[in-house]
Amino acid sequence: MTIDPVHPKRDVSRITSLSFPTIWREQRAGRFPPWQQLSAGRVGLRQSALAEWLNGRRDWRAGTEA
């Protein structure tokens, strides 16, 4: 079994070097993966989704690989 760790919001911003408002705009435009709800007040992003975005291989609006 492979573990796909979840990066908290702060780490995603640091890894991508994007600000939170920029990430939000990119998510609205479908160019960045959506947050995964971790608890009532916490969101994060799976390592695999972040890796796909960093490699530019996915159209997040369609929900499939480009």
C-alpha positions in Angstrom: 0.0 0.0 0.0 1.3 3.4 -1.0 0.7 6.3 1.4 -0.2 9.6 -0.3 0.6 12.3 2.3 -1.5 15.5 2.6 0.3 18.8 2.7 -1.4 21.5 4.8 -2.3 24.8 3.1 0.7 26.7 4.4 3.1 24.0 3.0 1.4 24.1 -0.4 1.9 27.8 -0.6 5.6 27.4 0.3 6.2 24.5 -2.1 4.5 26.3 -5.1 5.7 29.8 -4.1 2.1 31.0 -4.7 0.2 33.2 -2.3 -3.2 32.0 -0.9 -5.1 34.5 -3.1 -3.3 33.4 -6.2 -4.0 29.7 -5.4 -7.7 30.6 -4.8 -7.9 32.4 -8.2 -6.1 29.5 -10.0 -8.6 27.0 -8.3 -11.6 29.1 -9.5 -10.1 29.1 -13.0 -9.6 25.3 -12.9 -5.8 25.6 -13.2 -5.0 24.3 -9.6 -6.3 21.2 -7.8 -9.1 21.8 -5.2 -8.4 21.6 -1.5 -9.3 18.4 0.3 -11.2 19.0 3.6 -9.2 17.4 6.4 -11.4 18.6 9.3 -14.0 21.3 10.1 -11.4 24.1 9.8 -8.5 22.6 8.0 -7.7 21.8 4.3 -4.8 20.4 2.5 -3.6 18.9 -0.8 -2.5 15.4 -1.5 1.1 14.9 -2.6 0.0 13.2 -5.8 -2.2 16.1 -6.8 0.5 18.6 -6.1 3.0 16.6 -8.1 0.6 16.5 -11.1 0.2 20.3 -10.9 3.9 20.9 -10.6 4.4 18.7 -13.7 1.6 20.5 -15.6 -0.1 17.3 -16.7 -3.7 17.9 -15.7 -6.7 20.0 -16.7 -8.3 20.5 -13.3 -11.6 21.7 -14.8 -12.2 18.5 -16.6 -11.1 16.3 -13.7 -8.9 14.2 -16.0 -5.4 14.1 -17.1 -4.6 16.3 -20.1 
